[in-house]
Structures are given as C-alpha cells and as structure tokens.
C-alpha cells in the first residue's frame, strides 16, 4: 500500500542529497537555486530542507532551461511567466464556469450556412 503522503506532490519527502541525486545535480547547486529564488523547499521542524516531488520536477525544468542556454535570471523570468500563465488559465476557467460556458474541447461546432444557398 502506498502512503497517502506520497500522492501529495507538494509534501517535502526528500533530503537535499536525495533531491540532488534525483535531479542529477550537486547539493550546492540546489542551495544556489534556493538563494536565487528558483526553488523554495519545505523545512522540517529542525530546519532541514525537504524537497517535494514538485520541487524535483522544477529542478528538472531548471536543468532543461540551463541546457538551452538560459542564465539564472532568464530562468527565473521563464518560471514567473509560466506561473502567471497558470494563474490566468485558472481564472479564465473559473470565469467560463461562472458564465456557464462549456470548455473549448467540449463545445459542439455548429455548421455554417453556405454562401449563395441556391436550391
């Protein structure tokens, strides 16, 4: 049986050494990313960093952006824009729901009348 905490993507489960190994990075790199505001791991009661599955995903995304040639400032901006996009999409979905609109994928397309409709 899987622990209920494992399903929670935001629960801090991994120590810095395990998170670094999962991401293929050095633990010091994770500390730098945290200092630069790219990552914000949870802390245990004793102050130990605890990385979640979502943090590991973010580390992998940061690695991909680094491989594409972005520096830490560029990566921070990309991550900010992605978060803004997620928030705007959630707000749009909420507003559509309030308006009683169906999601775009579920709308049925109405046939358009033909031009010059001679019979």
C-alpha positions in Angstrom: 0.0 0.0 0.0 1.3 3.5 -0.9 1.5 6.0 1.8 -1.1 8.8 1.4 1.7 11.4 1.7 3.4 10.0 -1.4 0.5 11.1 -3.5 0.9 14.7 -2.3 3.1 16.4 -4.9 3.9 19.3 -2.5 4.9 17.3 0.5 8.6 17.5 1.4 9.9 14.0 1.2 13.5 14.1 0.1 16.6 15.4 1.8 18.9 17.7 -0.2 21.3 14.8 -1.1 18.5 12.6 -2.4 16.9 15.5 -4.3 20.2 16.5 -5.9 20.8 12.9 -6.9 17.3 12.6 -8.5 17.9 15.8 -10.4 21.5 14.9 -11.4 22.9 18.0 -9.6 25.3 18.8 -6.8 23.6 19.7 -3.4 25.4 23.0 -3.5 23.6 23.8 -6.8 20.2 23.3 -5.1 21.3 25.8 -2.4 22.2 28.3 -5.1 18.8 27.8 -6.8 17.1 28.4 -3.5 19.2 31.5 -2.7 18.3 32.8 -6.2 14.6 32.3 -5.6 14.1 29.5 -8.2 13.2 26.9 -5.5 11.6 27.1 -2.1 11.8 23.7 -0.4 9.8 22.9 2.8 11.6 22.8 6.1 11.4 20.2 8.8 10.8 21.3 12.4 14.6 21.2 12.8 15.1 23.4 9.7 16.3 20.7 7.3 15.4 21.2 3.7 12.7 18.7 2.5 12.1 18.6 -1.3 8.8 17.5 -2.8 8.1 15.7 -6.0 7.0 19.0 -7.5 10.4 20.5 -6.4 12.2 17.7 -8.3 10.1 18.4 -11.4 11.1 22.0 -11.1 14.7 21.1 -10.8 14.5 19.1 -14.0 12.8 22.0 -15.7 15.6 24.3 -14.5 18.2 21.9 -15.8 16.4 21.9 -19.2 16.4 25.7 -19.4 20.1 25.8 -18.4 20.9 23.3 -21.1 19.0 25.7 -23.5 21.5 28.4 -22.6 19.5 30.5 -20.1 21.2 32.0 -17.1 19.5 32.1 -13.7 17.9 35.5 -14.3 16.4 34.2 -17.5 15.2 31.0 -15.8 13.6 33.0 -13.0 11.7 35.1 -15.6 10.6 32.0 -17.5 9.3 30.4 -14.3 7.5 33.6 -13.3 5.8 33.8 -16.7 4.8 30.1 -16.5 3.2 30.7 -13.1 1.4 33.8 -14.4 0.1 31.8 -17.3 -1.2 29.1 -15.0 -3.0 31.6 -12.8 -4.6 33.3 -15.8 -5.7 30.0 -17.2 -7.3 29.1 -13.9 -9.0 32.5 -13.7 -10.3 32.1 -17.3 -11.6 28.6 -16.5 -13.3 30.0 -13.3 -14.9 32.9 -15.3 -16.1 30.5 -18.0 -17.6 28.3 -15.4 -19.4 31.2 -13.8 -20.7 32.2 -17.3 -22.0 28.7 -17.8 -19.7 28.1 -20.8 -18.5 24.7 -21.7 -14.8 24.1 -22.0 -13.5 24.6 -25.6 -12.8 20.9 -26.1 -16.4 20.0 -25.3 -18.2 22.6 -27.4 -20.0 21.3 -30.4 -19.4 23.0 -33.6 -22.4 24.4 -35.4 -22.4 24.0 -39.2 -22.1 27.3 -41.0 -24.7 28.2 -43.6 -23.4 28.0 -47.2 -22.9 31.2 -49.1 -25.2 31.6 -52.1 -27.6 28.9 -50.9 -29.4 28.4 -54.2 -31.7 25.3 -54.3 
